[in-house]
Amino acid sequence: MTNKWTPQNNSLYRKFIFRDFNAAFSFMTRVALISEKLGHHPTWTNTWNTVEIWLSTHDAGNIITEKDHLLAEKINEVE
């Protein structure tokens, strides 16, 4: 697991690995609530205990903006 966000294809990327599916899903639920509050939503995948997240601002042309950095900081606080 990387412990920081890295630029990848015009997105901020981070991979999270948890002890099991329930922990991964709980994390995703908390991130979903934050995303709704900020009005900025991730592209993500979940396979069992692994969550991968890509952040980019779609209405800015799918590039990394301050919105993405702010959401990344908030997600780091959830971890």
Biopython code that builds the backbone (N, CA, C, O; Angstrom):
import numpy as np
from Bio.PDB.StructureBuilder import StructureBuilder

atoms = [
    (1, "MET", "N", (0.850, -1.182, 0.000)),
    (1, "MET", "CA", (0.000, 0.000, 0.000)),
    (1, "MET", "C", (0.886, 1.232, 0.000)),
    (1, "MET", "O", (1.838, 1.339, 0.773)),
    (2, "THR", "N", (0.554, 2.149, -0.877)),
    (2, "THR", "CA", (1.253, 3.424, -0.842)),
    (2, "THR", "C", (0.598, 4.298, 0.220)),
    (2, "THR", "O", (-0.619, 4.251, 0.398)),
    (3, "ASN", "N", (1.384, 5.083, 0.916)),
    (3, "ASN", "CA", (0.799, 5.924, 1.956)),
    (3, "ASN", "C", (0.713, 7.381, 1.534)),
    (3, "ASN", "O", (0.545, 8.267, 2.372)),
    (4, "LYS", "N", (0.828, 7.629, 0.240)),
    (4, "LYS", "CA", (0.632, 8.982, -0.244)),
    (4, "LYS", "C", (-0.015, 8.941, -1.623)),
    (4, "LYS", "O", (0.011, 7.927, -2.321)),
    (5, "TRP", "N", (-0.582, 10.057, -1.980)),
    (5, "TRP", "CA", (-1.222, 10.196, -3.280)),
    (5, "TRP", "C", (-0.154, 10.454, -4.327)),
    (5, "TRP", "O", (0.775, 11.229, -4.099)),
    (6, "THR", "N", (-0.284, 9.810, -5.467)),
    (6, "THR", "CA", (0.663, 10.022, -6.553)),
    (6, "THR", "C", (-0.085, 10.428, -7.815)),
    (6, "THR", "O", (-1.181, 9.931, -8.075)),
    (7, "PRO", "N", (0.498, 11.327, -8.600)),
    (7, "PRO", "CA", (-0.127, 11.670, -9.874)),
    (7, "PRO", "C", (-0.077, 10.469, -10.809)),
    (7, "PRO", "O", (0.944, 9.788, -10.907)),
    (8, "GLN", "N", (-1.199, 10.215, -11.503)),
    (8, "GLN", "CA", (-1.281, 9.094, -12.426)),
    (8, "GLN", "C", (-2.354, 9.412, -13.471)),
    (8, "GLN", "O", (-3.539, 9.479, -13.145)),
    (9, "ASN", "N", (-1.943, 9.603, -14.708)),
    (9, "ASN", "CA", (-2.892, 9.857, -15.804)),
    (9, "ASN", "C", (-3.867, 10.999, -15.487)),
    (9, "ASN", "O", (-5.083, 10.826, -15.574)),
    (10, "ASN", "N", (-3.331, 12.151, -15.125)),
    (10, "ASN", "CA", (-4.131, 13.342, -14.795)),
    (10, "ASN", "C", (-5.067, 13.140, -13.611)),
    (10, "ASN", "O", (-6.114, 13.783, -13.532)),
    (11, "SER", "N", (-4.700, 12.254, -12.693)),
    (11, "SER", "CA", (-5.474, 12.011, -11.476)),
    (11, "SER", "C", (-4.515, 11.876, -10.305)),
    (11, "SER", "O", (-3.332, 11.589, -10.485)),
    (12, "LEU", "N", (-5.039, 12.087, -9.106)),
    (12, "LEU", "CA", (-4.316, 11.697, -7.901)),
    (12, "LEU", "C", (-4.746, 10.275, -7.600)),
    (12, "LEU", "O", (-5.940, 9.976, -7.627)),
    (13, "TYR", "N", (-3.803, 9.392, -7.315)),
    (13, "TYR", "CA", (-4.092, 7.971, -7.116)),
    (13, "TYR", "C", (-3.563, 7.520, -5.766)),
    (13, "TYR", "O", (-2.489, 7.932, -5.326)),
    (14, "ARG", "N", (-4.349, 6.660, -5.117)),
    (14, "ARG", "CA", (-3.881, 6.007, -3.900)),
    (14, "ARG", "C", (-4.579, 4.664, -3.742)),
    (14, "ARG", "O", (-5.760, 4.519, -4.057)),
    (15, "LYS", "N", (-3.835, 3.698, -3.256)),
    (15, "LYS", "CA", (-4.355, 2.350, -3.005)),
    (15, "LYS", "C", (-4.393, 2.127, -1.495)),
    (15, "LYS", "O", (-3.417, 2.396, -0.795)),
    (16, "PHE", "N", (-5.522, 1.638, -1.003)),
    (16, "PHE", "CA", (-5.718, 1.348, 0.416)),
    (16, "PHE", "C", (-5.987, -0.138, 0.576)),
    (16, "PHE", "O", (-6.778, -0.715, -0.171)),
    (17, "ILE", "N", (-5.338, -0.752, 1.540)),
    (17, "ILE", "CA", (-5.565, -2.171, 1.827)),
    (17, "ILE", "C", (-5.990, -2.292, 3.292)),
    (17, "ILE", "O", (-5.345, -1.749, 4.188)),
    (18, "PHE", "N", (-7.092, -3.017, 3.514)),
    (18, "PHE", "CA", (-7.671, -3.165, 4.839)),
    (18, "PHE", "C", (-7.638, -4.620, 5.272)),
    (18, "PHE", "O", (-7.270, -5.493, 4.486)),
    (19, "ARG", "N", (-8.013, -4.886, 6.500)),
    (19, "ARG", "CA", (-7.936, -6.254, 7.021)),
    (19, "ARG", "C", (-8.962, -7.182, 6.380)),
    (19, "ARG", "O", (-8.737, -8.388, 6.278)),
    (20, "ASP", "N", (-10.108, -6.607, 5.941)),
    (20, "ASP", "CA", (-11.140, -7.430, 5.323)),
    (20, "ASP", "C", (-12.115, -6.548, 4.553)),
    (20, "ASP", "O", (-11.963, -5.327, 4.511)),
    (21, "PHE", "N", (-13.123, -7.181, 3.942)),
    (21, "PHE", "CA", (-14.104, -6.458, 3.141)),
    (21, "PHE", "C", (-14.895, -5.459, 3.978)),
    (21, "PHE", "O", (-15.145, -4.339, 3.533)),
    (22, "ASN", "N", (-15.289, -5.855, 5.185)),
    (22, "ASN", "CA", (-16.077, -4.951, 6.023)),
    (22, "ASN", "C", (-15.322, -3.662, 6.325)),
    (22, "ASN", "O", (-15.914, -2.583, 6.295)),
    (23, "ALA", "N", (-14.047, -3.753, 6.610)),
    (23, "ALA", "CA", (-13.247, -2.557, 6.884)),
    (23, "ALA", "C", (-13.130, -1.694, 5.632)),
    (23, "ALA", "O", (-13.211, -0.468, 5.714)),
    (24, "ALA", "N", (-12.941, -2.323, 4.479)),
    (24, "ALA", "CA", (-12.840, -1.575, 3.227)),
    (24, "ALA", "C", (-14.158, -0.873, 2.917)),
    (24, "ALA", "O", (-14.165, 0.292, 2.518)),
    (25, "PHE", "N", (-15.265, -1.574, 3.098)),
    (25, "PHE", "CA", (-16.570, -0.992, 2.798)),
    (25, "PHE", "C", (-16.911, 0.129, 3.776)),
    (25, "PHE", "O", (-17.512, 1.130, 3.386)),
    (26, "SER", "N", (-16.539, -0.027, 5.020)),
    (26, "SER", "CA", (-16.758, 1.016, 6.017)),
    (26, "SER", "C", (-15.989, 2.282, 5.629)),
    (26, "SER", "O", (-16.516, 3.391, 5.722)),
    (27, "PHE", "N", (-14.755, 2.105, 5.200)),
    (27, "PHE", "CA", (-13.946, 3.224, 4.725)),
    (27, "PHE", "C", (-14.637, 3.917, 3.547)),
    (27, "PHE", "O", (-14.722, 5.144, 3.508)),
    (28, "MET", "N", (-15.124, 3.133, 2.596)),
    (28, "MET", "CA", (-15.791, 3.711, 1.425)),
    (28, "MET", "C", (-17.045, 4.483, 1.828)),
    (28, "MET", "O", (-17.341, 5.526, 1.246)),
    (29, "THR", "N", (-17.769, 3.991, 2.800)),
    (29, "THR", "CA", (-18.961, 4.685, 3.270)),
    (29, "THR", "C", (-18.596, 6.044, 3.857)),
    (29, "THR", "O", (-19.259, 7.042, 3.576)),
    (30, "ARG", "N", (-17.549, 6.084, 4.666)),
    (30, "ARG", "CA", (-17.114, 7.357, 5.259)),
    (30, "ARG", "C", (-16.641, 8.323, 4.174)),
    (30, "ARG", "O", (-16.937, 9.517, 4.232)),
    (31, "VAL", "N", (-15.912, 7.812, 3.194)),
    (31, "VAL", "CA", (-15.453, 8.660, 2.088)),
    (31, "VAL", "C", (-16.641, 9.166, 1.274)),
    (31, "VAL", "O", (-16.637, 10.315, 0.832)),
    (32, "ALA", "N", (-17.645, 8.337, 1.071)),
    (32, "ALA", "CA", (-18.831, 8.749, 0.310)),
    (32, "ALA", "C", (-19.525, 9.926, 0.992)),
    (32, "ALA", "O", (-19.954, 10.862, 0.318)),
    (33, "LEU", "N", (-19.640, 9.890, 2.308)),
    (33, "LEU", "CA", (-20.281, 10.985, 3.036)),
    (33, "LEU", "C", (-19.489, 12.284, 2.900)),
    (33, "LEU", "O", (-20.072, 13.353, 2.725)),
    (34, "ILE", "N", (-18.176, 12.191, 2.980)),
    (34, "ILE", "CA", (-17.322, 13.369, 2.795)),
    (34, "ILE", "C", (-17.451, 13.901, 1.377)),
    (34, "ILE", "O", (-17.554, 15.110, 1.167)),
    (35, "SER", "N", (-17.445, 13.001, 0.409)),
    (35, "SER", "CA", (-17.554, 13.392, -1.000)),
    (35, "SER", "C", (-18.855, 14.132, -1.262)),
    (35, "SER", "O", (-18.867, 15.143, -1.964)),
    (36, "GLU", "N", (-19.942, 13.635, -0.703)),
    (36, "GLU", "CA", (-21.233, 14.302, -0.867)),
    (36, "GLU", "C", (-21.198, 15.706, -0.271)),
    (36, "GLU", "O", (-21.692, 16.661, -0.869)),
    (37, "LYS", "N", (-20.611, 15.812, 0.907)),
    (37, "LYS", "CA", (-20.531, 17.112, 1.579)),
    (37, "LYS", "C", (-19.728, 18.114, 0.751)),
    (37, "LYS", "O", (-20.085, 19.289, 0.673)),
    (38, "LEU", "N", (-18.644, 17.644, 0.133)),
    (38, "LEU", "CA", (-17.797, 18.516, -0.680)),
    (38, "LEU", "C", (-18.330, 18.688, -2.100)),
    (38, "LEU", "O", (-17.889, 19.580, -2.824)),
    (39, "GLY", "N", (-19.268, 17.846, -2.498)),
    (39, "GLY", "CA", (-19.783, 17.894, -3.866)),
    (39, "GLY", "C", (-18.728, 17.506, -4.894)),
    (39, "GLY", "O", (-18.712, 18.010, -6.017)),
    (40, "HIS", "N", (-17.857, 16.604, -4.485)),
    (40, "HIS", "CA", (-16.764, 16.153, -5.359)),
    (40, "HIS", "C", (-16.582, 14.660, -5.133)),
    (40, "HIS", "O", (-16.338, 14.237, -4.004)),
    (41, "HIS", "N", (-16.694, 13.857, -6.180)),
    (41, "HIS", "CA", (-16.779, 12.408, -6.028)),
    (41, "HIS", "C", (-15.621, 11.691, -6.709)),
    (41, "HIS", "O", (-15.200, 12.080, -7.798)),
    (42, "PRO", "N", (-15.107, 10.645, -6.068)),
    (42, "PRO", "CA", (-13.969, 9.919, -6.619)),
    (42, "PRO", "C", (-14.369, 8.903, -7.683)),
    (42, "PRO", "O", (-15.525, 8.493, -7.780)),
    (43, "THR", "N", (-13.402, 8.523, -8.457)),
    (43, "THR", "CA", (-13.491, 7.305, -9.252)),
    (43, "THR", "C", (-12.776, 6.266, -8.406)),
    (43, "THR", "O", (-11.638, 6.477, -7.987)),
    (44, "TRP", "N", (-13.442, 5.139, -8.153)),
    (44, "TRP", "CA", (-12.821, 4.156, -7.269)),
    (44, "TRP", "C", (-13.258, 2.744, -7.597)),
    (44, "TRP", "O", (-14.262, 2.510, -8.269)),
    (45, "THR", "N", (-12.462, 1.810, -7.094)),
    (45, "THR", "CA", (-12.805, 0.396, -7.212)),
    (45, "THR", "C", (-12.612, -0.253, -5.851)),
    (45, "THR", "O", (-11.851, 0.229, -5.012)),
    (46, "ASN", "N", (-13.317, -1.353, -5.656)),
    (46, "ASN", "CA", (-13.168, -2.143, -4.439)),
    (46, "ASN", "C", (-13.163, -3.604, -4.827)),
    (46, "ASN", "O", (-14.081, -4.084, -5.491)),
    (47, "THR", "N", (-12.130, -4.308, -4.412)),
    (47, "THR", "CA", (-12.061, -5.750, -4.538)),
    (47, "THR", "C", (-11.648, -6.294, -3.175)),
    (47, "THR", "O", (-10.521, -6.093, -2.722)),
    (48, "TRP", "N", (-12.567, -6.972, -2.547)),
    (48, "TRP", "CA", (-12.438, -7.529, -1.210)),
    (48, "TRP", "C", (-11.883, -6.509, -0.220)),
    (48, "TRP", "O", (-12.643, -5.663, 0.253)),
    (49, "ASN", "N", (-10.586, -6.550, 0.116)),
    (49, "ASN", "CA", (-10.032, -5.657, 1.138)),
    (49, "ASN", "C", (-9.272, -4.472, 0.550)),
    (49, "ASN", "O", (-8.610, -3.737, 1.283)),
    (50, "THR", "N", (-9.359, -4.283, -0.748)),
    (50, "THR", "CA", (-8.573, -3.249, -1.418)),
    (50, "THR", "C", (-9.483, -2.201, -2.049)),
    (50, "THR", "O", (-10.437, -2.526, -2.755)),
    (51, "VAL", "N", (-9.165, -0.938, -1.778)),
    (51, "VAL", "CA", (-9.870, 0.184, -2.391)),
    (51, "VAL", "C", (-8.833, 1.020, -3.131)),
    (51, "VAL", "O", (-7.828, 1.432, -2.552)),
    (52, "GLU", "N", (-9.083, 1.266, -4.412)),
    (52, "GLU", "CA", (-8.226, 2.143, -5.194)),
    (52, "GLU", "C", (-9.038, 3.370, -5.564)),
    (52, "GLU", "O", (-10.196, 3.267, -5.969)),
    (53, "ILE", "N", (-8.412, 4.545, -5.420)),
    (53, "ILE", "CA", (-9.107, 5.804, -5.675)),
    (53, "ILE", "C", (-8.293, 6.657, -6.637)),
    (53, "ILE", "O", (-7.076, 6.790, -6.513)),
    (54, "TRP", "N", (-9.014, 7.234, -7.609)),
    (54, "TRP", "CA", (-8.441, 8.205, -8.541)),
    (54, "TRP", "C", (-9.251, 9.482, -8.403)),
    (54, "TRP", "O", (-10.479, 9.449, -8.487)),
    (55, "LEU", "N", (-8.576, 10.611, -8.193)),
    (55, "LEU", "CA", (-9.254, 11.893, -8.054)),
    (55, "LEU", "C", (-8.865, 12.808, -9.193)),
    (55, "LEU", "O", (-7.681, 13.045, -9.433)),
    (56, "SER", "N", (-9.849, 13.318, -9.888)),
    (56, "SER", "CA", (-9.650, 14.362, -10.898)),
    (56, "SER", "C", (-10.950, 15.153, -10.966)),
    (56, "SER", "O", (-12.004, 14.683, -10.538)),
    (57, "THR", "N", (-10.858, 16.349, -11.507)),
    (57, "THR", "CA", (-12.037, 17.209, -11.582)),
    (57, "THR", "C", (-12.597, 17.131, -12.991)),
    (57, "THR", "O", (-12.020, 17.667, -13.938)),
    (58, "HIS", "N", (-13.717, 16.461, -13.113)),
    (58, "HIS", "CA", (-14.305, 16.193, -14.423)),
    (58, "HIS", "C", (-14.736, 17.466, -15.143)),
    (58, "HIS", "O", (-14.535, 17.597, -16.351)),
    (59, "ASP", "N", (-15.333, 18.410, -14.401)),
    (59, "ASP", "CA", (-15.813, 19.625, -15.063)),
    (59, "ASP", "C", (-14.694, 20.614, -15.381)),
    (59, "ASP", "O", (-14.946, 21.676, -15.952)),
    (60, "ALA", "N", (-13.460, 20.267, -15.014)),
    (60, "ALA", "CA", (-12.297, 21.088, -15.388)),
    (60, "ALA", "C", (-11.495, 20.404, -16.488)),
    (60, "ALA", "O", (-10.372, 20.809, -16.787)),
    (61, "GLY", "N", (-12.072, 19.370, -17.088)),
    (61, "GLY", "CA", (-11.381, 18.680, -18.171)),
    (61, "GLY", "C", (-10.589, 17.469, -17.710)),
    (61, "GLY", "O", (-9.606, 17.083, -18.343)),
    (62, "ASN", "N", (-11.027, 16.861, -16.586)),
    (62, "ASN", "CA", (-10.349, 15.668, -16.052)),
    (62, "ASN", "C", (-8.883, 15.917, -15.739)),
    (62, "ASN", "O", (-7.996, 15.176, -16.162)),
    (63, "ILE", "N", (-8.656, 16.991, -14.978)),
    (63, "ILE", "CA", (-7.306, 17.297, -14.503)),
    (63, "ILE", "C", (-7.336, 17.387, -12.981)),
    (63, "ILE", "O", (-8.409, 17.416, -12.377)),
    (64, "ILE", "N", (-6.173, 17.431, -12.371)),
    (64, "ILE", "CA", (-6.055, 17.565, -10.925)),
    (64, "ILE", "C", (-6.205, 19.040, -10.564)),
    (64, "ILE", "O", (-5.503, 19.900, -11.095)),
    (65, "THR", "N", (-7.140, 19.313, -9.645)),
    (65, "THR", "CA", (-7.357, 20.686, -9.182)),
    (65, "THR", "C", (-7.308, 20.717, -7.650)),
    (65, "THR", "O", (-7.098, 19.691, -7.003)),
    (66, "GLU", "N", (-7.503, 21.899, -7.091)),
    (66, "GLU", "CA", (-7.537, 22.036, -5.637)),
    (66, "GLU", "C", (-8.630, 21.182, -5.010)),
    (66, "GLU", "O", (-8.469, 20.694, -3.891)),
    (67, "LYS", "N", (-9.747, 20.996, -5.724)),
    (67, "LYS", "CA", (-10.812, 20.126, -5.218)),
    (67, "LYS", "C", (-10.278, 18.728, -4.923)),
    (67, "LYS", "O", (-10.641, 18.109, -3.923)),
    (68, "ASP", "N", (-9.418, 18.245, -5.802)),
    (68, "ASP", "CA", (-8.864, 16.898, -5.632)),
    (68, "ASP", "C", (-7.903, 16.833, -4.448)),
    (68, "ASP", "O", (-7.910, 15.871, -3.680)),
    (69, "HIS", "N", (-7.086, 17.860, -4.314)),
    (69, "HIS", "CA", (-6.156, 17.893, -3.182)),
    (69, "HIS", "C", (-6.916, 17.980, -1.855)),
    (69, "HIS", "O", (-6.532, 17.342, -0.874)),
    (70, "LEU", "N", (-7.995, 18.770, -1.827)),
    (70, "LEU", "CA", (-8.798, 18.878, -0.613)),
    (70, "LEU", "C", (-9.452, 17.546, -0.273)),
    (70, "LEU", "O", (-9.413, 17.117, 0.880)),
    (71, "LEU", "N", (-10.053, 16.885, -1.262)),
    (71, "LEU", "CA", (-10.678, 15.592, -1.004)),
    (71, "LEU", "C", (-9.632, 14.565, -0.568)),
    (71, "LEU", "O", (-9.898, 13.759, 0.323)),
    (72, "ALA", "N", (-8.465, 14.584, -1.176)),
    (72, "ALA", "CA", (-7.394, 13.662, -0.775)),
    (72, "ALA", "C", (-7.017, 13.874, 0.694)),
    (72, "ALA", "O", (-6.826, 12.907, 1.431)),
    (73, "GLU", "N", (-6.910, 15.122, 1.116)),
    (73, "GLU", "CA", (-6.588, 15.417, 2.518)),
    (73, "GLU", "C", (-7.671, 14.873, 3.447)),
    (73, "GLU", "O", (-7.370, 14.283, 4.485)),
    (74, "LYS", "N", (-8.927, 15.075, 3.066)),
    (74, "LYS", "CA", (-10.038, 14.578, 3.882)),
    (74, "LYS", "C", (-10.055, 13.059, 3.945)),
    (74, "LYS", "O", (-10.343, 12.482, 4.994)),
    (75, "ILE", "N", (-9.744, 12.408, 2.821)),
    (75, "ILE", "CA", (-9.688, 10.944, 2.802)),
    (75, "ILE", "C", (-8.550, 10.455, 3.695)),
    (75, "ILE", "O", (-8.699, 9.452, 4.392)),
    (76, "ASN", "N", (-7.428, 11.148, 3.679)),
    (76, "ASN", "CA", (-6.313, 10.761, 4.554)),
    (76, "ASN", "C", (-6.726, 10.786, 6.024)),
    (76, "ASN", "O", (-6.240, 9.981, 6.818)),
    (77, "GLU", "N", (-7.612, 11.697, 6.386)),
    (77, "GLU", "CA", (-8.075, 11.791, 7.773)),
    (77, "GLU", "C", (-8.970, 10.609, 8.157)),
    (77, "GLU", "O", (-9.051, 10.254, 9.333)),
    (78, "VAL", "N", (-9.639, 10.001, 7.184)),
    (78, "VAL", "CA", (-10.527, 8.861, 7.430)),
    (78, "VAL", "C", (-9.729, 7.611, 7.743)),
    (78, "VAL", "O", (-10.098, 6.815, 8.607)),
    (79, "GLU", "N", (-8.644, 7.457, 7.035)),
    (79, "GLU", "CA", (-7.827, 6.239, 7.090)),
    (79, "GLU", "C", (-7.533, 5.861, 8.482)),
    (79, "GLU", "O", (-6.856, 4.860, 8.720)),
]
sb = StructureBuilder()
sb.init_structure("model")
sb.init_model(0)
sb.init_chain("A")
sb.init_seg("    ")
for serial, (resi, resn, name, xyz) in enumerate(atoms, 1):
    if name == "N":
        sb.init_residue(resn, " ", resi, " ")
    sb.init_atom(name, np.array(xyz, "f"), 0.0, 1.0, " ", f" {name:<3s}", serial, name[0])
structure = sb.get_structure()
